[in-house]
Amino acid sequence: MTDSTETTGQIDSTYTERDGERVLSFSGQNGSAAIAQNIDGYAMVKVRPTPDGDELERYYGFDMALDHVAELLGVSVDDLPIPESAADMGM
């Protein structure tokens, strides 16, 4: 299991590898959201309300998933901290 955490302003993010998935979780004042991808990195990325929540949407690109997360959290995409270990998700 790999973990890394970043904080920018009011948003915290945590990257974890677990149960065959790479998961990037976000939390802030307006709630939480997560982006998940299979451990091999070849599948679409999924946006969820929490790391273990039901899938809300699937995207081919990480940037599109980040747009959705930012919308859910009520922040700009630029406000989302991305740990270096998660930067290649959706590639």
N, C-alpha and C positions, 0 to 999 in steps of 0.2 A: 504494500500500500504506500502510495506517495502522497504527501500533503504539502501544500504551500498556501500561504495566506497573504493578501494584499489589502490595504485600506486606502481609500481616496475620499476625502471629504466625509460624506455621510454614508458611503457604501463600503461594505466589507465583502471580500470574495475569498473563496476557498476552493482550491483544486485538489481533487482526490481521485485516486484510481482504486476501484473496488468492484467486486461482483461482476467482473468482465466489462466494466464501463469506466470511461473517463468522465468525471463530473465536475463542472465549474458552477459553484453555488454563489449566489449573491443575496445579501440582506441589507436592508436599510429601513428608514422610518416608514416607508410606504409598503413594506412587505418583503417578500422573498421571491426568488426565481432561480432556476437552474438550467444549465445546458448540459446534455449528456450525449455521449458518442461511444460506440463500441471500442473496446481496448485496442483493436487493430487500426482504428482510425479511418476505416474505409466506408463507413455508413453515413447516412445523413445525420445531422445533429438534431436533437429533440429539445424543445423548450418545455419545461415543467414548472409548476408553481413552487415546488420544493424538490430536493434531490430524489425523494422516493414517491413524489406525486404522479398523478396521471399526466400523460403527454397532452400538451395543449396544441402543439404544431411541430412539423418537421421542416427542416431547411437543408438545402445543399450547401449553403455558405455560412460560415461562422459569423460574418458581418451581418447577415440577415437575422440570424438568431440573436445577436447582440442588440439589434434594433428593437426586436420584440421584447427582450428583457428590459431594456431602457424604458420602453413604453409601459410595461407592467409596473416598474418601480417609480415611474414619474420623473425620470431624470434624463439627461442627455447621454448619448453613447460615450461621449468623452469623459463622463463622470464614472464610468464603470472601470474599476481596476482589474487588469488582466495579469495574473501571475505568469511569469515567463514560461513555466512548464505547460501552460494552457494555450499559448499563443498560436500553436499549429493546429488547433482543433478545426474541423471542417475542411481541412485541406486534402 
